[in-house]
Amino acid sequence: MSTVPEAGGAPVDGVPPVLRAIVDDAALVAEGPRPDMATVVDAHLAARAADGGGLIGSLVVPVSRISELVAQLVKRRPAGPMPVALAVDTGLGGVPKALSLTSSRAALLDPRTVEMPAPHDVDTVWLERVTEFVPDEVVAVVEPRRPDADGSADWLDGVRRVVDHGCRPKLRCGGGRAGAFPGVHDVAGFLALVVGAGRSFTASIGLQAAVRHTDPATGFTHHGWLNLLVATLRAQDAAPGEGTEERIGEALRVTDGATLAGELAAADPAAAVRLRSLFSSFGSTAAASHGAELARLGLL
């Protein structure tokens, strides 16, 4: 199933098509203590119903906790099925049972993706196993694990194999250690490869704000998801061999939100639709927080 917004048209609930359903709620897969399912579900439903709720995409739920999620939704009976991304934490063998449960509860759940980590040098044998367990109507999202040091040819080759196999690659953008944050060089290389192949991608935890910044508490420099959007916009317009990665890298380094917002707002409708066919979504452990930042930047 596609999460690409409709082409053209006016904003819905103040959210323009290029930003609709772009934020996946990753509260259940956050590092640290196990989150309470009832609390997460209530917060997710409240965020969807609030101003800017159109930004919210899927709830990322571990396969091991899908029954818990169903139990909470049965109590709350939402108006429509909740889009979910199934995060594989039990091995691929647990996927069929989880999908069977979501299928039997179609009034409550709409599974969009099945997402899983992979070795950085993932091979075609492993990818064939993925396609055995994930049906065609659900998108298989594979994250080749990137070594802490930038510039790994094995990692980028793994991303290429994921793309060539027809799966959606995921880019991890941060974590609890400095090495979990990819450098500009690696992100630019990832985008040039994936966009050049015309394949959609997902970004995962680490994009906690729209604009590139350094966290004063940790000293870690975080990529901004608006930077990533603009970098993808530039990548889709660039011809191979014309300094594509340099142009992408320039967008990733911008720390002025108004500059990024202006470039995104200036994109014509066709380019905006293609942009979202490439940048499918990103995961955030604070999904409800992004609307206020975008409003300040004039995008909502």
N, C-alpha and C positions, 0 to 999 in steps of 0.2 A: 504494500500500500504506500502511496506517495504522500509526503507531507509538504509538497510544493504548493505555495499559495496560488490562488487564481490570478490570471494575468489581468492587469489593469484594475479599474474600479476604484471606488472611494475607500478610505480607511473604514474598518469595522471597529466600533467601540474605541475609535481614536488610534487604532494600530494599523499602519499602512501594510499593504500586501507583502512587501519585502521583509517585514519583521514578524509576520504572523507565525505562531507556533515554533518560534526559533529557540526558545529556552526549555530544555528538558529538565525536569525537577529531579535532581540527583540526591535528595536528602537521605534516602534509604541506603545509599552506597557511600556516604561520607565516612572519612576516616574517624576513628575514635569509638566511643561507646555505641552499642547497638541502638538505633533510634526506635522509639515507640511507634508502632504502626498506626494506632488511632490518632496520635498527635500529627503524624506526617500526613495522613489522609485528610484530616480536617483542615490543615494548613494549605494543602494542595487545592482542595475544592474551594476554599476561601479565596485563594490567589486567582483561580480561574474565573470566579464571579466578580472580582474587584475591578476597578479601573485599570486598564492595561492588561486585563486577563487574557486578551488575545495573543499576548507574547508567549503564553505557556503552551508547551507541546506535550510530550509524554511524561508520565511518571516512570522513572527508572526503578524497577523492582527486582531484587534478586530472585532467581528461580526458586531458591529454598524457602522464600517467604510469600509465594503467590497465593497459597491457601489462606494465609493471614489477611492478605489484601482483600480477597473475595469475601471473607467473613465480615470485614469492616464495611465493605460496599453494600452487602446485603442489608446491614443495619441502616445505612444512610440512603439507599436507593437514589442515586444521582439521576438527573434528568435524562442523561444519555450515557452510552458506554465510555469509560475512561480510556484514552489512549495510553498504552503502556509500552515500555521498552524492557524486555526481559534480559537481565544481566546474568550470564551463566556463572554460577559459583559452585555448582555441584558436578561439573563435568558435562560433556555433551549428552551423556546418557539420560540426564534429567530433563532435557528439552522436550521430547515428545509428550511426556506426562503433563508438563506445564502447559504446553500448547493445547493439549486435549482439555485441560481444565478451563482455559480461557475460551475455547470453542463452546464448551457446554454452558458458559456464562456470558454469552455474546451480548446480552442486554446490559452487562456491567463492564465488560472489558473489551478493548479493541487493540489487539497486539500488533504493533507496527514493526518492531525490530527485535532480533535476538542478537545480543552483543557479548563478545567474548574476547579475552586476551589471547595472545599467541606468542610463540618465540619470535625474537626479532628477525631470525632467518627462516621464518615459516615456509614450509615447502608445499608442493601441490598435493602430496599424499594427505597431509593434515587438512588442507582445504577441501579435498574430496569428501572427507568425513563430515565436515561442516555441512556441505550441501546435502548429505544423506539425512541429516537431522533437522534441517531448517526447510520448511516448505516454500514453494515459489512465491506464494502470496505474502510472505513475511520477508523483510530485508535482513540478510545476514551481515552484521557489522563486526569487523575483525580489527583488533588493535595489535599490530606487531610491536612488541615491547622495545622501546628505544633505550640503548645503553646510556648511562649517565653522561658520558663524554659525547660532544657533538661530532658530526662528521663520519658516522658509521655507514660505510657502504653496504654492509650486510642488512642493516635496518631499512635503508631506502630500497634495496633490492627486494626485501620482504614486502614492503608496501606495494611495489610494482607487481609482485606475484598475486597479492590480494586483489588489486585492480584488474589484472589480466584474467583472474578466475571469475570475475563478475560479482565479487563481494564489495561491500562499502568499507573503506578503510577508516579507522579512527585515529585521531591525533591526540595523545595525552598532553595536556598543557601545564601540568603542575602537580604538586603533591607536598608531602611533608619534609622533603629534603631538596637542597639546591639542584641536584642533578636531575630531578623530575621535571624541571622547567627547561624545555628545549630552547636552544639559542635561535637567533634570527636566521642563521644559516640553515639549520635543520628545518625550520618551519617553512622557509622560502622554498627549499628543495622539495619538501612534501607537497606544497601547493602547486608548484610548477609541474610536478609529475602527475598529480591527480587531475588537476584542471586541464592539463594538456591532453589527458586521456579521455576527458569528458565524463569522468566518474564523480558521483556525489561522495561527500565525506562528512564525518561527524567529528566534532571536537569534544573532549571530555574535561573532567574536573581540572580547575586551574584558571579558567576564565571567569573570575569572580566580579569583574567590572568591565565596563565597555571600553575603557581607554587604558593603554599601557601605563603602568605605574610601579613604583617600588614600595613594598610594604615596610613601613618604618619599624615594625616589631620584629620582623624576621630578616629584613634586608634582601628578600627575594624579589626579583623583578618579574612582574606578572604581565603576560600578553593581554591585550584588550580584545574582546570579541568583536568590537566595532573595527579595530585595526584589522582583524582577520577577515571581516566582511569586505573591507575596502581593498585589502591585499588580493582577495579572490576576484574582486571586480577588475582589478588591474591585470591579474593573470589571465582572465578570459579574453581580454582585449589585446594581449601581447602576442606577437608572432614569434615562433621559435628562433633562437639565435639573436634576438634583439635586446639582450640584457634583461630578460624576463625576471630572473631571480633578483637582480639589483632593484628593479622597480617594485617587486613584491616586498623586498627587505626594507625599502624606504617607507612603505605604508606601515609595516610592522613596528617601526621605530617612532612613529609620530606619537607625541604625548599631549597634543592639543585636540580636545574633543570636538571643538567647533570646526576645525579643519576637516576632520574625518566625517562629521555629520554633513558638512557642505558637499563633500565629494559623493557621499552616498545619495543625498537628496537630488543631486544633479544627474544621476543615472537615468537614462530613458526607461520607460516601462518594460520594453523587451529585454534590456540588459538586466533589469532588476529581477525579472522572472527567471532568466537564465542563471543569475547569481544564486537564487535560492534552489534551483535544481542541482547546483553544485554544493553549496554550503547548506546541508540539510538541517542541522541543529547543533547546539552545544549543551553540555550538562553543567548545571550549577547547583550547589548545595544551598543557595539562597535565591531561589527562582523568583520570589515575589519582590526582590529588591531592585530589579533592573528598570522597572517602569519609571521610577522617580528620576533616575539618571538620564534616561532617554528624553523625558519631559524637559529637563533642564537644557538639553542639547537641541530642543526644538523638533525632535523626531516623532514625538507623540503629541 
